[in-house]
Amino acid sequence: MCGISGFYEYRDQRPANAHLLAGMLNDLQHRGPDDSGVYIDGAVGIGNRRLSIIDVAGGQQPMTNEDGQVVVVSNGEIYNFRDLTARLRQCGHRFQTVCDTEVLVHLYEEDGPACVEALRGMFAFAVWDAKQRQLFIARDRLGIKPLYYFDDGQRLIFASEIKAILRHPAVSVALHPQGLSHFLSLKYVPAPQTMFANIRLLPPGHTLICDRHGVWTQPYWDLVFPEARDTRRSEADYAEELEALLRESVRLRLMSDVPFGAFLSGGVDSSTIVALMSQMLDKPVKTFAVGFDGPEAAESELPFARLVADRYRADHHEVFIRAQDLINLAETVVWHQDQPIADEACLANYMVAHLAAQHVKMVLTGEGGDELFAGYARYAWERLSPAFNRLPRAAKALALAASQRLPGLRRPKLALYALCQADEAARVSNWFPLCNTRLKAALLADEVQQSVPPGMTEAWFAELLNQTSATAPLHRMLYVDTKHWLPDDLLARGDKMSMAVSLEARVPLLDHHLAEFAATLPPHLKIRGLTRKYLLKKVSAPWLPRQIIRRKKQGFPIPMSEWFRGEARAFLWDHLSPATLRHRGLLKPEMVETLLQQHDSGFADHGSILWGLLNLELWHRVFLDAAPAAPPPPILRGVTRWPHKWVFSCCSKTVAIPRISAFCSKPGASRMPGTGLL
């Protein structure tokens, strides 16, 4: 697990600036505090910050092939590297390490850009082909690891995080209006766009090639839902294959030369992972959970996590989150996110990652189960859309009005609004958004709306739906969520919050073999009656307490709405003051004030929307108000955890890369965790 960065002055072949590359890598030090290395070859410079997980002593990057003509920097893990190593040795390749990264250089020698098709893992890597004077970049199939890039027709700049790209003097820092519009609709900005003008995110399952002629991207993988059902297979056959794939995927991700554990929420997905780990290991699994105490304890998932931890006698650790943590850490979280993500769980993810990083260097997580096996309520509610389409116009108008005017009941109102949309793309885009179409129009300033094509988000969903051959409504929704909601929100959150504290997070449920199998399951094995994730729950039932299998899905229920009416109220109102909003010129102050007042009075629950708007303002302060090359915000360093609170001390630190060479340098064992808790 690492951070990578680099640039190629492909148009005029200007020599790469080694000092600039060193500065870009310095901005990624939290992703790789153990080692650093760069490679310079004329107009190209590529570099790596390494978090050592496999072959700790010998896996420094960049890595080269035998004659030094192929050079790679990589972020992630290749889980089938031992099988690939054996194959490549038979082809005559010589290996200098036992690290998974070295497979990439030799596999590229053999297969060129098609090398990605043989890989099983999570990755974003760059290969410099000195003979072809070509830079090849790839991102894993499901988008577990990020890769951002900037291309102005003169040079390509890329990095694992946007903040490293912003350090380059060729990049101007500016908001992208279309990215803002998407964010207000979706809670995130979908690839390939970002919130920054001219900076793009390489989509999952895509490669990028840059040579003297320019830059182009192309897909190499897609999730395919077979149209015809295999009538020869029984439910028992599917269950047997699912169990085998789950076991194999977890076993592959236990490959590590450093201590590891697991995030445990008490949901089916993470509990299944912990159960399988416990069956495979000869010592207790270290598990980490986050929840609430005090008045918010009723919403905590900790009791369910404890059930699983007790069953498997896990070495269990917990951290409690409070409103004051939001106030203390919100800006730091946004800095690590690079972009605003209106997901309340980001803060909890950050705190549980910090807790885990005090004990282990790698964790397994349960992300992906809902998108592969249909775990969200919207998948079941979508079945009501044909009935809504048959409603008389007056009845539908009444339902639509209710979705806007009823007090409270945020989720039912969102569901009503979505179900009232006859068009599939409009309906899918309005299932639990940050703002529905009407509210977004009321929020956006007139000047911004004029720069955004009308119906842009709905058109984007229509284009996405046209890409899949899936015919079942459920599978069409799963395709959309797997291609964008999963990588652009959940996996982005997981990567940035774990890497903020130099912790690797692996996701067994997103092995692409498992994802492809899940796509073959007929809809009735995903949703049966009121039971979602039917087959996954059936397979997991013997391993888990009955309460885990039967409990209602919660997500991570942070009491953001209560905090915004209480301890965090002043913090929220100060950041979203009319004067601030008028200065930004992006949102209508009077509409934001209405949302604040309605939420404050209890008339409506706007907690999610207000968290999104707060993220937007914090993002402005961190990235647009500050100089692009400014250091990160002050580090909040956790000294200890008392029974009811965290105690912090503040410091700030920048560590320079000690030297630049064609290979790697070791700055020593000191750990620089960026702006994370340590």
C-alpha positions as CSV (number, residue, x, y, z in Angstrom):
1,M,0.0,0.0,0.0
2,C,1.5,3.3,-1.1
3,G,1.1,6.6,-2.7
4,I,2.4,7.3,-6.2
5,S,2.9,10.4,-8.2
6,G,4.6,11.6,-11.4
7,F,4.5,13.6,-14.6
8,Y,5.5,13.4,-18.2
9,E,6.3,16.5,-20.2
10,Y,5.2,14.7,-23.4
11,R,4.8,17.6,-25.8
12,D,8.1,19.5,-25.6
13,Q,10.1,16.8,-23.8
14,R,11.3,19.3,-21.2
15,P,13.4,17.6,-18.5
16,A,11.4,16.5,-15.4
17,N,11.9,18.6,-12.3
18,A,13.2,16.3,-9.6
19,H,12.7,18.8,-6.8
20,L,9.1,19.3,-7.8
21,L,8.5,15.6,-7.8
22,A,10.0,15.3,-4.3
23,G,7.5,17.9,-3.1
24,M,4.6,16.1,-4.6
25,L,5.6,12.9,-2.9
26,N,6.0,14.7,0.4
27,D,2.3,15.6,0.2
28,L,1.6,11.8,0.1
29,Q,3.8,10.8,3.1
30,H,0.8,9.7,5.2
31,R,0.2,7.1,2.5
32,G,3.7,5.7,2.7
33,P,5.8,6.7,5.8
34,D,8.3,3.7,5.5
35,D,10.2,4.4,2.2
36,S,10.4,6.8,-0.7
37,G,11.9,6.6,-4.1
38,V,11.9,8.4,-7.5
39,Y,12.9,7.7,-11.0
40,I,13.9,10.4,-13.6
41,D,14.3,9.7,-17.3
42,G,14.4,12.9,-19.3
43,A,10.9,14.3,-19.6
44,V,9.4,11.7,-17.2
45,G,9.5,11.5,-13.4
46,I,7.7,8.9,-11.3
47,G,7.8,8.3,-7.6
48,N,6.5,6.3,-4.7
49,R,5.8,6.6,-1.0
50,R,5.7,3.1,0.5
51,L,3.8,1.6,3.4
52,S,5.6,-1.8,3.7
53,I,3.3,-4.7,4.0
54,I,4.9,-7.5,1.8
55,D,8.7,-8.1,1.6
56,V,9.3,-5.3,4.1
57,A,13.1,-5.4,3.7
58,G,13.3,-5.8,-0.1
59,G,10.2,-4.2,-1.7
60,Q,11.4,-0.7,-2.3
61,Q,10.1,1.2,-5.3
62,P,10.5,2.2,-8.1
63,M,11.2,-1.3,-9.5
64,T,12.8,-2.1,-12.8
65,N,13.1,-5.1,-15.1
66,E,16.4,-6.8,-15.8
67,D,17.7,-4.2,-18.3
68,G,16.2,-1.2,-16.6
69,Q,13.9,-0.3,-19.5
70,V,10.6,-0.9,-17.7
71,V,10.1,0.9,-14.4
72,V,7.0,0.7,-12.2
73,V,5.6,2.5,-9.2
74,S,2.5,0.9,-7.6
75,N,-0.2,1.5,-5.0
76,G,-2.1,-1.6,-3.7
77,E,-1.6,-5.3,-3.6
78,I,-1.5,-8.1,-6.2
79,Y,-3.0,-11.1,-4.4
80,N,-2.1,-13.7,-7.1
81,F,1.5,-12.5,-7.5
82,R,3.0,-15.9,-6.4
83,D,1.2,-17.7,-9.2
84,L,2.2,-15.0,-11.7
85,T,5.8,-15.1,-10.4
86,A,6.0,-18.9,-11.1
87,R,4.7,-18.4,-14.6
88,L,7.1,-15.5,-15.4
89,R,10.1,-17.5,-14.1
90,Q,9.2,-20.2,-16.6
91,C,9.4,-17.5,-19.3
92,G,13.0,-16.7,-18.2
93,H,12.4,-13.6,-16.0
94,R,14.7,-13.1,-13.0
95,F,13.3,-11.8,-9.7
96,Q,15.3,-9.8,-7.2
97,T,12.6,-9.6,-4.5
98,V,9.6,-11.5,-3.1
99,C,7.4,-8.4,-3.4
100,D,4.2,-8.4,-5.4
101,T,5.2,-5.2,-7.2
102,E,8.0,-6.8,-9.1
103,V,5.4,-9.0,-10.9
104,L,4.2,-5.8,-12.7
105,V,7.4,-5.0,-14.5
106,H,7.9,-8.6,-15.8
107,L,4.2,-9.1,-16.7
108,Y,4.3,-5.8,-18.6
109,E,7.4,-7.1,-20.5
110,E,5.4,-10.1,-21.6
111,D,1.9,-8.7,-22.2
112,G,2.2,-5.0,-22.5
113,P,-0.9,-3.0,-21.5
114,A,-2.9,-6.3,-21.5
115,C,-1.0,-7.2,-18.3
116,V,-3.9,-5.9,-16.2
117,E,-6.1,-8.7,-17.4
118,A,-4.0,-11.2,-15.4
119,L,-4.0,-9.3,-12.1
120,R,-6.2,-10.1,-9.1
121,G,-6.1,-7.4,-6.5
122,M,-6.5,-3.7,-5.7
123,F,-4.1,-1.4,-7.5
124,A,-3.2,1.8,-9.2
125,F,0.2,1.7,-10.9
126,A,2.3,3.5,-13.5
127,V,4.8,1.8,-15.9
128,W,7.4,3.8,-17.7
129,D,8.4,2.0,-21.0
130,A,11.7,3.6,-21.8
131,K,12.0,2.0,-25.3
132,Q,8.6,3.2,-26.4
133,R,8.8,6.5,-24.4
134,Q,5.4,5.7,-23.2
135,L,3.7,6.0,-19.8
136,F,1.1,3.3,-19.0
137,I,-1.3,3.7,-16.0
138,A,-3.9,1.3,-14.7
139,R,-6.6,1.2,-12.0
140,D,-8.2,-1.9,-10.6
141,R,-11.5,-3.2,-11.8
142,L,-13.7,-2.2,-8.9
143,G,-11.9,1.1,-8.1
144,I,-10.5,0.2,-4.7
145,K,-7.4,2.4,-5.2
146,P,-7.7,5.9,-6.7
147,L,-5.7,7.5,-9.5
148,Y,-6.1,11.2,-10.4
149,Y,-4.6,13.0,-13.4
150,F,-4.2,16.4,-15.1
151,D,-3.6,16.8,-18.8
152,D,-3.3,20.3,-20.4
153,G,-2.1,19.1,-23.8
154,Q,1.5,19.7,-22.8
155,R,2.0,17.4,-19.9
156,L,0.4,14.6,-17.9
157,I,0.5,14.9,-14.1
158,F,-0.9,12.0,-11.9
159,A,-1.1,11.0,-8.3
160,S,-2.9,8.9,-5.7
161,E,-4.3,12.1,-4.2
162,I,-5.3,15.4,-5.7
163,K,-3.3,17.5,-3.3
164,A,-0.1,16.2,-4.8
165,I,-1.2,17.3,-8.3
166,L,-2.1,20.8,-7.0
167,R,1.5,21.3,-6.0
168,H,2.5,21.4,-9.7
169,P,2.8,25.0,-10.9
170,A,1.0,24.2,-14.1
171,V,-2.2,23.4,-12.2
172,S,-4.5,26.2,-11.2
173,V,-6.9,25.6,-8.3
174,A,-10.5,26.2,-9.4
175,L,-13.9,24.7,-8.7
176,H,-15.6,22.7,-11.4
177,P,-19.3,23.8,-11.6
178,Q,-20.5,20.5,-13.0
179,G,-18.7,18.7,-10.2
180,L,-20.5,20.8,-7.7
181,S,-23.8,20.1,-9.3
182,H,-23.2,16.3,-9.3
183,F,-22.1,16.6,-5.6
184,L,-25.3,18.2,-4.6
185,S,-27.2,15.5,-6.3
186,L,-25.2,12.4,-5.3
187,K,-23.2,13.2,-2.2
188,Y,-20.0,12.7,-4.2
189,V,-18.5,13.6,-7.6
190,P,-18.6,10.7,-10.1
191,A,-15.6,9.7,-12.1
192,P,-14.1,10.9,-14.4
193,Q,-15.0,14.4,-13.0
194,T,-13.8,15.8,-9.8
195,M,-14.6,19.0,-7.8
196,F,-11.5,20.6,-9.3
197,A,-11.5,22.0,-12.8
198,N,-9.2,20.1,-15.2
199,I,-8.4,17.3,-12.7
200,R,-9.9,14.0,-13.5
201,L,-10.3,10.6,-11.8
202,L,-9.3,7.5,-13.9
203,P,-12.5,5.4,-13.8
204,P,-12.4,1.8,-12.3
205,G,-11.3,-0.8,-14.8
206,H,-9.6,1.7,-17.1
207,T,-6.1,2.2,-18.3
208,L,-4.4,5.4,-19.5
209,I,-1.5,5.7,-22.0
210,C,0.5,8.8,-22.6
211,D,3.2,9.2,-25.3
212,R,4.4,12.1,-27.4
213,H,1.1,12.2,-29.2
214,G,-1.1,12.8,-26.2
215,V,-3.2,11.0,-23.6
216,W,-6.0,8.5,-24.0
217,T,-8.0,6.2,-21.7
218,Q,-9.9,3.0,-22.4
219,P,-11.8,0.4,-20.3
220,Y,-10.5,-3.2,-19.9
221,W,-13.2,-4.6,-17.7
222,D,-16.9,-4.3,-17.0
223,L,-19.4,-6.0,-14.8
224,V,-21.7,-8.1,-17.0
225,F,-25.1,-9.4,-15.8
226,P,-26.1,-12.5,-18.0
227,E,-29.5,-12.0,-19.6
228,A,-30.3,-15.7,-19.6
229,R,-30.7,-17.6,-16.3
230,D,-28.9,-20.9,-15.9
231,T,-31.8,-23.1,-15.1
232,R,-29.6,-26.1,-14.4
233,R,-28.2,-24.6,-11.2
234,S,-30.0,-25.0,-7.9
235,E,-29.9,-22.7,-4.9
236,A,-27.6,-25.1,-3.1
237,D,-25.1,-25.0,-6.1
238,Y,-25.0,-21.2,-5.9
239,A,-24.6,-21.3,-2.1
240,E,-21.7,-23.8,-2.3
241,E,-19.8,-21.7,-4.9
242,L,-20.4,-18.5,-2.9
243,E,-18.9,-20.0,0.2
244,A,-15.9,-21.3,-1.7
245,L,-15.3,-17.9,-3.2
246,L,-15.7,-16.1,0.1
247,R,-13.1,-18.4,1.7
248,E,-10.7,-18.0,-1.1
249,S,-11.0,-14.3,-1.2
250,V,-10.4,-13.9,2.6
251,R,-7.5,-16.4,2.5
252,L,-5.7,-14.4,-0.3
253,R,-6.1,-11.2,1.7
254,L,-4.4,-12.6,4.8
255,M,-1.1,-12.5,2.9
256,S,1.0,-10.1,5.0
257,D,4.4,-9.7,6.6
258,V,3.0,-7.3,9.3
259,P,0.3,-7.4,12.0
260,F,-3.3,-7.2,10.7
261,G,-6.9,-7.2,12.0
262,A,-10.4,-6.3,10.8
263,F,-13.0,-3.5,11.0
264,L,-16.1,-4.9,12.7
265,S,-19.4,-3.0,12.5
266,G,-21.8,-5.8,13.6
267,G,-23.3,-6.0,10.1
268,V,-23.5,-9.1,8.0
269,D,-20.6,-8.2,5.7
270,S,-17.9,-7.3,8.2
271,S,-19.1,-10.1,10.6
272,T,-18.7,-12.7,7.9
273,I,-15.2,-11.5,7.2
274,V,-14.2,-11.8,10.9
275,A,-15.9,-15.2,11.1
276,L,-13.8,-16.5,8.2
277,M,-10.6,-15.0,9.4
278,S,-11.2,-16.6,12.8
279,Q,-11.6,-20.0,11.1
280,M,-8.3,-19.6,9.2
281,L,-6.1,-18.1,11.9
282,D,-4.6,-19.9,14.9
283,K,-4.8,-16.8,17.1
284,P,-7.6,-14.3,17.9
285,V,-8.4,-11.7,15.3
286,K,-7.8,-8.1,16.3
287,T,-11.1,-6.3,15.7
288,F,-11.9,-2.6,15.7
289,A,-15.2,-0.9,16.1
290,V,-16.6,2.6,16.6
291,G,-19.7,3.7,18.3
292,F,-21.3,6.1,20.8
293,D,-21.7,6.4,24.5
294,G,-23.8,8.8,26.4
295,P,-27.1,10.1,25.0
296,E,-26.3,8.7,21.5
297,A,-25.6,5.1,22.7
298,A,-29.0,3.8,21.6
299,E,-27.9,4.4,18.0
300,S,-24.6,2.6,18.4
301,E,-23.7,-0.6,16.6
302,L,-21.2,-1.6,19.2
303,P,-23.5,-4.2,20.9
304,F,-23.7,-6.1,17.6
305,A,-20.0,-5.9,17.0
306,R,-19.5,-7.3,20.5
307,L,-21.7,-10.2,19.8
308,V,-19.5,-11.3,17.0
309,A,-16.3,-10.5,18.8
310,D,-17.4,-12.6,21.8
311,R,-18.4,-15.5,19.6
312,Y,-14.9,-15.7,18.1
313,R,-13.0,-14.5,21.2
314,A,-11.6,-11.7,19.2
315,D,-9.0,-9.2,20.6
316,H,-11.6,-6.5,20.4
317,H,-11.0,-2.7,20.5
318,E,-13.5,0.2,20.5
319,V,-13.5,3.9,20.1
320,F,-16.3,6.3,21.0
321,I,-17.2,9.3,18.8
322,R,-18.8,12.5,20.0
323,A,-20.0,15.8,18.6
324,Q,-16.7,17.4,19.7
325,D,-14.8,15.0,17.5
326,L,-16.8,16.4,14.5
327,I,-15.7,20.0,15.5
328,N,-12.1,19.0,16.1
329,L,-11.6,16.8,13.1
330,A,-13.9,17.9,10.3
331,E,-11.3,20.0,8.5
332,T,-8.7,17.3,8.7
333,V,-11.1,14.7,7.3
334,V,-11.9,17.0,4.4
335,W,-8.2,17.6,3.7
336,H,-7.6,13.9,3.5
337,Q,-10.7,13.3,1.3
338,D,-9.5,15.8,-1.4
339,Q,-13.1,16.4,-2.3
340,P,-16.2,16.9,-0.3
341,I,-18.0,13.6,0.4
342,A,-21.4,14.0,2.1
343,D,-21.1,10.7,3.9
344,E,-21.6,11.0,7.6
345,A,-19.5,7.8,8.1
346,C,-16.3,9.5,7.0
347,L,-15.6,10.8,10.5
348,A,-16.3,7.4,12.1
349,N,-14.1,5.7,9.4
350,Y,-11.3,8.1,10.3
351,M,-11.5,7.5,14.0
352,V,-11.7,3.7,13.8
353,A,-8.8,3.7,11.4
354,H,-6.7,5.7,13.8
355,L,-7.6,3.2,16.6
356,A,-6.6,0.2,14.4
357,A,-3.3,1.9,13.3
358,Q,-2.2,1.9,17.0
359,H,-2.3,-1.9,16.9
360,V,-1.9,-3.2,13.3
361,K,-0.7,-2.1,9.9
362,M,-3.4,-3.7,7.8
363,V,-7.1,-4.5,8.2
364,L,-9.8,-6.3,6.3
365,T,-13.2,-4.6,5.8
366,G,-16.7,-5.5,4.7
367,E,-17.3,-3.0,1.9
368,G,-19.1,-4.2,-1.2
369,G,-21.6,-6.7,0.1
370,D,-24.6,-4.3,-0.3
371,E,-23.7,-3.5,-3.9
372,L,-23.0,-7.1,-5.0
373,F,-25.9,-8.8,-3.1
374,A,-28.5,-6.1,-2.9
375,G,-28.4,-4.9,0.7
376,Y,-30.1,-1.4,0.4
377,A,-33.7,-0.7,1.0
378,R,-34.0,1.2,-2.3
379,Y,-33.5,-2.1,-4.2
380,A,-36.6,-3.5,-2.6
381,W,-38.6,-0.2,-2.9
382,E,-37.8,0.0,-6.6
383,R,-40.2,-2.9,-7.1
384,L,-43.0,-0.5,-6.3
385,S,-42.2,1.8,-9.3
386,P,-44.5,0.0,-11.8
387,A,-47.5,0.5,-9.4
388,F,-46.6,4.2,-9.0
389,N,-46.4,4.6,-12.8
390,R,-50.0,3.4,-13.0
391,L,-51.3,5.9,-10.5
392,P,-53.7,8.6,-11.8
393,R,-52.0,11.9,-12.4
394,A,-53.8,13.5,-9.4
395,A,-52.6,10.8,-7.0
396,K,-49.1,11.0,-8.2
397,A,-49.2,14.8,-7.8
398,L,-50.4,14.4,-4.3
399,A,-47.6,11.9,-3.5
400,L,-45.0,14.3,-5.0
401,A,-46.4,17.2,-2.9
402,A,-46.2,15.0,0.2
403,S,-42.5,14.2,-0.6
404,Q,-41.8,18.0,-0.4
405,R,-44.0,19.3,2.4
406,L,-44.3,16.6,5.1
407,P,-42.3,17.3,8.3
408,G,-39.5,15.0,9.2
409,L,-39.4,11.5,7.5
410,R,-36.4,12.2,5.3
411,R,-36.1,8.7,3.9
412,P,-39.8,8.1,3.1
413,K,-40.0,11.5,1.5
414,L,-37.0,10.7,-0.7
415,A,-38.5,7.4,-1.6
416,L,-41.8,9.0,-2.6
417,Y,-40.0,11.6,-4.7
418,A,-38.0,8.9,-6.5
419,L,-41.0,6.6,-7.1
420,C,-42.9,9.5,-8.7
421,Q,-40.3,9.7,-11.5
422,A,-41.5,7.8,-14.5
423,D,-38.2,7.9,-16.3
424,E,-35.7,5.3,-15.1
425,A,-32.6,7.5,-15.1
426,A,-34.5,10.3,-13.1
427,R,-35.7,7.7,-10.6
428,V,-32.4,6.0,-10.1
429,S,-30.6,9.4,-9.6
430,N,-33.1,10.4,-7.0
431,W,-32.9,7.3,-4.7
432,F,-31.5,8.8,-1.5
433,P,-29.6,11.7,-3.0
434,L,-28.1,14.5,-1.0
435,C,-30.6,16.9,-2.7
436,N,-33.4,15.9,-5.0
437,T,-33.8,17.8,-8.3
438,R,-36.1,20.4,-6.9
439,L,-34.0,21.2,-3.8
440,K,-30.8,21.4,-5.9
441,A,-32.4,24.0,-8.2
442,A,-33.6,26.0,-5.1
443,L,-30.1,25.8,-3.6
444,L,-27.7,26.6,-6.5
445,A,-27.0,30.3,-7.2
446,D,-28.3,31.5,-10.5
447,E,-24.8,32.1,-11.9
448,V,-23.8,28.5,-11.2
449,Q,-27.0,27.0,-12.7
450,Q,-26.3,28.9,-15.9
451,S,-23.0,27.1,-16.2
452,V,-24.4,23.7,-15.7
453,P,-26.5,21.9,-18.4
454,P,-30.1,21.3,-17.2
455,G,-30.8,17.7,-16.3
456,M,-27.1,16.9,-16.3
457,T,-27.1,14.4,-13.5
458,E,-30.1,12.5,-15.0
459,A,-28.4,12.5,-18.4
460,W,-25.3,11.1,-16.8
461,F,-27.3,8.3,-15.2
462,A,-29.1,7.6,-18.6
463,E,-25.7,7.2,-20.3
464,L,-24.5,4.9,-17.5
465,L,-27.7,2.7,-17.7
466,N,-27.2,2.5,-21.5
467,Q,-23.8,0.9,-20.9
468,T,-25.2,-2.3,-19.3
469,S,-26.9,-5.2,-21.0
470,A,-28.7,-6.0,-17.7
471,T,-32.5,-6.2,-18.2
472,A,-33.8,-6.9,-14.7
473,P,-34.5,-3.6,-12.9
474,L,-32.6,-4.8,-9.8
475,H,-29.5,-5.6,-11.8
476,R,-29.6,-2.3,-13.6
477,M,-29.6,-0.5,-10.2
478,L,-26.7,-2.8,-8.9
479,Y,-24.7,-2.0,-12.0
480,V,-25.0,1.8,-11.4
481,D,-24.1,1.5,-7.8
482,T,-21.2,-0.8,-8.4
483,K,-19.8,1.4,-11.1
484,H,-20.1,4.7,-9.2
485,W,-21.6,4.9,-5.7
486,L,-19.3,2.1,-4.5
487,P,-15.9,3.5,-5.9
488,D,-16.7,7.2,-5.8
489,D,-18.2,7.3,-2.3
490,L,-17.6,4.2,-0.2
491,L,-14.2,3.1,-1.5
492,A,-13.0,6.6,-1.8
493,R,-13.9,7.2,1.9
494,G,-12.3,3.9,2.9
495,D,-9.1,4.5,1.1
496,K,-8.6,8.1,2.2
497,M,-9.5,7.6,5.8
498,S,-7.3,4.5,6.3
499,M,-4.4,6.0,4.4
500,A,-4.7,9.2,6.5
501,V,-3.2,7.2,9.4
502,S,-1.0,4.9,7.3
503,L,-3.3,1.9,7.5
504,E,-3.9,-0.5,4.6
505,A,-7.5,-1.6,4.1
506,R,-8.4,-4.7,2.1
507,V,-11.8,-5.6,0.8
508,P,-12.4,-9.3,0.3
509,L,-16.0,-9.0,-0.9
510,L,-14.7,-7.0,-3.9
511,D,-12.5,-9.7,-5.4
512,H,-13.4,-9.4,-9.0
513,H,-14.1,-13.2,-9.3
514,L,-16.6,-12.8,-6.5
515,A,-18.2,-9.7,-8.1
516,E,-18.5,-11.6,-11.4
517,F,-20.1,-14.5,-9.7
518,A,-22.6,-12.2,-7.8
519,A,-23.6,-10.7,-11.2
520,T,-24.8,-14.2,-12.3
521,L,-27.1,-14.7,-9.4
522,P,-30.8,-14.4,-10.3
523,P,-32.7,-11.5,-8.5
524,H,-34.6,-13.9,-6.2
525,L,-31.3,-15.0,-4.6
526,K,-30.5,-11.4,-3.8
527,I,-33.9,-10.2,-2.6
528,R,-36.6,-12.7,-1.4
529,G,-39.7,-11.2,0.1
530,L,-38.5,-8.7,2.7
531,T,-35.0,-10.3,3.0
532,R,-32.2,-8.5,1.2
533,K,-28.8,-10.2,0.6
534,Y,-30.7,-13.4,0.8
535,L,-28.0,-15.9,-0.4
536,L,-25.1,-14.2,1.4
537,K,-27.1,-14.4,4.7
538,K,-28.0,-18.0,4.0
539,V,-24.3,-18.9,3.6
540,S,-23.2,-16.8,6.6
541,A,-26.0,-17.9,8.9
542,P,-24.1,-20.9,10.4
543,W,-21.2,-18.6,11.4
544,L,-23.0,-15.7,12.9
545,P,-25.3,-15.0,15.8
546,R,-29.0,-15.0,14.8
547,Q,-29.3,-11.3,15.8
548,I,-26.7,-10.3,13.2
549,I,-28.5,-12.1,10.4
550,R,-32.0,-10.8,11.3
551,R,-31.1,-7.2,12.3
552,K,-32.2,-4.3,10.1
553,K,-29.5,-2.7,8.1
554,Q,-28.4,0.6,9.7
555,G,-25.3,1.7,7.8
556,F,-23.4,3.8,10.3
557,P,-26.0,5.8,12.1
558,I,-24.0,8.9,13.3
559,P,-26.4,11.2,15.2
560,M,-25.4,14.1,13.0
561,S,-28.9,15.7,13.1
562,E,-28.9,15.8,16.9
563,W,-25.4,17.2,17.0
564,F,-26.3,20.0,14.6
565,R,-29.1,20.9,17.0
566,G,-26.9,20.7,20.0
567,E,-23.1,20.8,20.6
568,A,-22.1,21.3,17.0
569,R,-24.8,23.9,16.2
570,A,-22.6,27.0,16.5
571,F,-19.9,25.3,14.4
572,L,-22.4,24.6,11.7
573,W,-24.1,28.0,11.7
574,D,-20.8,29.8,11.7
575,H,-19.6,28.0,8.6
576,L,-22.9,28.4,6.7
577,S,-23.5,32.0,7.7
578,P,-25.2,34.3,5.1
579,A,-22.0,36.4,4.8
580,T,-19.9,33.3,4.0
581,L,-22.3,32.0,1.4
582,R,-22.6,35.4,-0.3
583,H,-18.8,35.6,-0.5
584,R,-18.7,32.1,-2.1
585,G,-21.5,32.9,-4.6
586,L,-22.4,29.2,-5.1
587,L,-25.5,28.7,-3.0
588,K,-28.5,30.9,-2.2
589,P,-28.1,32.1,1.4
590,E,-31.8,32.4,2.0
591,M,-32.4,28.8,1.0
592,V,-29.6,27.5,3.3
593,E,-31.0,29.6,6.1
594,T,-34.4,28.0,5.6
595,L,-32.8,24.5,5.8
596,L,-30.9,25.5,9.0
597,Q,-34.1,26.9,10.6
598,Q,-36.3,23.9,9.6
599,H,-33.7,21.5,11.0
600,D,-33.2,23.5,14.2
601,S,-36.9,23.6,14.9
602,G,-37.3,19.9,14.3
603,F,-39.7,20.5,11.4
604,A,-37.4,18.5,9.1
605,D,-34.3,16.4,9.3
606,H,-31.8,18.1,7.1
607,G,-28.8,16.6,8.9
608,S,-27.4,14.9,5.8
609,I,-27.8,17.9,3.6
610,L,-26.3,20.2,6.1
611,W,-23.3,17.9,6.6
612,G,-22.8,18.0,2.8
613,L,-23.0,21.8,2.7
614,L,-20.5,22.0,5.7
615,N,-18.2,19.7,3.8
616,L,-18.4,22.0,0.8
617,E,-17.5,25.0,2.8
618,L,-14.6,23.3,4.6
619,W,-13.3,22.1,1.2
620,H,-13.3,25.7,0.0
621,R,-11.3,26.8,3.1
622,V,-8.7,24.0,2.8
623,F,-8.1,23.9,-0.9
624,L,-9.3,27.1,-2.5
625,D,-8.7,29.8,0.1
626,A,-5.2,28.4,1.0
627,A,-2.2,28.5,-1.4
628,P,-2.0,25.2,-3.4
629,A,1.4,24.4,-1.9
630,A,0.5,25.2,1.7
631,P,1.2,22.6,4.3
632,P,-1.6,20.4,5.7
633,P,-3.7,21.6,8.6
634,P,-2.2,21.1,12.1
635,I,-1.9,17.6,13.2
636,L,-4.3,16.5,15.9
637,R,-2.4,13.9,17.8
638,G,-4.3,11.7,20.2
639,V,-2.3,11.3,23.4
640,T,-4.6,8.9,25.2
641,R,-8.2,8.0,25.5
642,W,-9.8,8.6,28.9
643,P,-13.1,6.8,29.7
644,H,-15.2,9.7,28.3
645,K,-13.1,11.8,26.0
646,W,-10.0,12.1,23.8
647,V,-7.2,14.4,24.8
648,F,-5.3,16.1,22.0
649,S,-2.1,18.0,21.5
650,C,-1.4,20.0,18.3
651,C,1.7,20.0,16.2
652,S,2.8,20.5,12.6
653,K,5.6,18.7,10.8
654,T,6.9,18.4,7.2
655,V,9.5,15.8,6.3
656,A,11.6,16.2,3.2
657,I,12.7,13.3,1.0
658,P,16.4,12.8,1.8
659,R,17.7,12.2,-1.6
660,I,16.6,11.6,-5.2
661,S,18.0,8.7,-7.2
662,A,17.0,6.2,-9.8
663,F,16.0,3.8,-7.1
664,C,14.9,4.1,-3.5
665,S,15.9,5.8,-0.3
666,K,15.0,4.9,3.3
667,P,14.3,7.9,5.5
668,G,14.4,5.6,8.6
669,A,11.7,4.3,10.9
670,S,10.2,7.6,11.8
671,R,6.5,7.9,11.1
672,M,4.8,11.0,9.6
673,P,1.0,10.4,9.6
674,G,0.0,13.5,7.7
675,T,-2.8,15.2,9.5
676,G,-4.2,12.1,11.1
677,L,-4.6,11.1,14.7
678,L,-1.5,9.3,15.9
